[in-house]
Amino acid sequence: MEIPRLAVLPSPRRGSETLSPPPRDRMSDHDDHTTLFRQSWSIYDAIAAENYMFHREIYEIVTRQLERRAAMGPYTLLDLGCGNARFLAPSLQVAPPARYLGVDLSPTALSEARDYLDGLEGVSLHEDDMVGFVAMSGAKPDIIFTGYAVHHLPTASKARLFEACAAALAPGGEMLMVDVARKEEQDRDTYIAAYLKLMRDGWTAVPAAMIEEACAHVAAHDFPETLGGLFEMATAAGFSSAELLDHYGPHHLIRFSI
Ligand SMILES: C[S@@+](CC[C@H](N)C(=O)[O-])C[C@H]1O[C@@H](n2cnc3c(N)ncnc32)[C@H](O)[C@@H]1O
């Protein structure tokens, strides 16, 4: 299958190619792969607060994308795996959607999201699986956003998610995906080993015990695809183009358009 248009705007940033940590296997169910977020949300928050996953740079671009959409008129945004929405909330304040739907499996994260999204109109939060929610909610979002969540899904579920998103989006809609991805030549074990090394060697401002807990989560529950794999799935699902808007090592921002 032909890979859709790919515009590589960025070049790898300083330090972005040095990754690290551990490998593992299949997630068995939602309880497993959301354990970190249900029990130790503070670990992800601590890591993100140090900007180790380049939230600052990537969400700046997300803000510009939302500003562009808001200039076209009122819009609806669906946030898949919204977590506590801590990093998207400032973007939403700059370019407020008429309606924001957040979906996540973690009640802890959703409870925090209520605070981060305080003051924003039209907010609804849903404790649900993202794939089923997109397919069943009946919402016709103009923007589907997802931040560091899709890599938790098995490949077949990712393909189903793309199909559901392509079907759910309003005409002219777009999907903005922030997520980790493997290099084309990297298998999962090699990717995980590199990412764990990055975490252990580079994420030194976070206590080592917390990093080890996060490493165990990554090793067990991260299943990133290559960009080519994601683009193929999107094409098969009916998206007409995919653009890499930026990346910092394995941390990518991709736009899929209908
Ligand atoms: C790393 S956090 C990212 C949170 C936020 N989007 C961000 O960018 O900071 C991943 C989130 O995805 C959620 N998640 C993972 N699998 C999910 C699924 N199948 N359906 C809904 N949420 C899911 C987790 O509960 C967690 O809150």
Ligand as a Chemical Component Dictionary entry (heavy atoms), coordinates in Angstrom:
data_LIG
# 
_chem_comp.id                   LIG 
_chem_comp.type                 NON-POLYMER 
_chem_comp.pdbx_formal_charge   0 
_chem_comp.three_letter_code    LIG 
# 
loop_
_chem_comp_atom.comp_id 
_chem_comp_atom.atom_id 
_chem_comp_atom.alt_atom_id 
_chem_comp_atom.type_symbol 
_chem_comp_atom.charge 
_chem_comp_atom.model_Cartn_x 
_chem_comp_atom.model_Cartn_y 
_chem_comp_atom.model_Cartn_z 
_chem_comp_atom.pdbx_ordinal 
LIG C1  C1  C 0  0.688  8.393  28.865 1  
LIG S1  S1  S 1  -0.966 8.797  29.266 2  
LIG C2  C2  C 0  -1.192 10.240 28.269 3  
LIG C3  C3  C 0  -2.166 11.212 28.844 4  
LIG C4  C4  C 0  -2.331 12.506 28.020 5  
LIG N1  N1  N 0  -3.032 12.239 26.777 6  
LIG C5  C5  C 0  -0.992 13.171 27.758 7  
LIG O1  O1  O 0  -0.609 13.336 26.593 8  
LIG O2  O2  O -1 -0.333 13.548 28.720 9  
LIG C6  C6  C 0  -1.893 7.567  28.386 10 
LIG C7  C7  C 0  -3.365 7.541  28.776 11 
LIG O3  O3  O 0  -4.050 6.657  27.890 12 
LIG C8  C8  C 0  -5.033 5.960  28.641 13 
LIG N2  N2  N 0  -5.398 4.756  27.904 14 
LIG C9  C9  C 0  -4.589 3.711  27.566 15 
LIG N3  N3  N 0  -5.276 2.802  26.862 16 
LIG C10 C10 C 0  -6.547 3.285  26.721 17 
LIG C11 C11 C 0  -7.727 2.805  26.073 18 
LIG N4  N4  N 0  -7.736 1.644  25.424 19 
LIG N5  N5  N 0  -8.830 3.577  26.124 20 
LIG C12 C12 C 0  -8.834 4.762  26.789 21 
LIG N6  N6  N 0  -7.739 5.261  27.417 22 
LIG C13 C13 C 0  -6.619 4.527  27.390 23 
LIG C14 C14 C 0  -4.383 5.720  29.987 24 
LIG O4  O4  O 0  -5.309 5.470  31.001 25 
LIG C15 C15 C 0  -3.632 7.038  30.183 26 
LIG O5  O5  O 0  -4.408 7.978  30.871 27 
# 
loop_
_chem_comp_bond.comp_id 
_chem_comp_bond.atom_id_1 
_chem_comp_bond.atom_id_2 
_chem_comp_bond.value_order 
_chem_comp_bond.pdbx_ordinal 
LIG C1  S1  SING 1  
LIG S1  C2  SING 2  
LIG S1  C6  SING 3  
LIG C2  C3  SING 4  
LIG C3  C4  SING 5  
LIG C4  N1  SING 6  
LIG C4  C5  SING 7  
LIG C5  O1  DOUB 8  
LIG C5  O2  SING 9  
LIG C6  C7  SING 10 
LIG C7  O3  SING 11 
LIG C7  C15 SING 12 
LIG O3  C8  SING 13 
LIG C8  N2  SING 14 
LIG C8  C14 SING 15 
LIG N2  C9  SING 16 
LIG N2  C13 SING 17 
LIG C9  N3  DOUB 18 
LIG N3  C10 SING 19 
LIG C10 C11 SING 20 
LIG C10 C13 DOUB 21 
LIG C11 N4  SING 22 
LIG C11 N5  DOUB 23 
LIG N5  C12 SING 24 
LIG C12 N6  DOUB 25 
LIG N6  C13 SING 26 
LIG C14 O4  SING 27 
LIG C14 C15 SING 28 
LIG C15 O5  SING 29 
# 
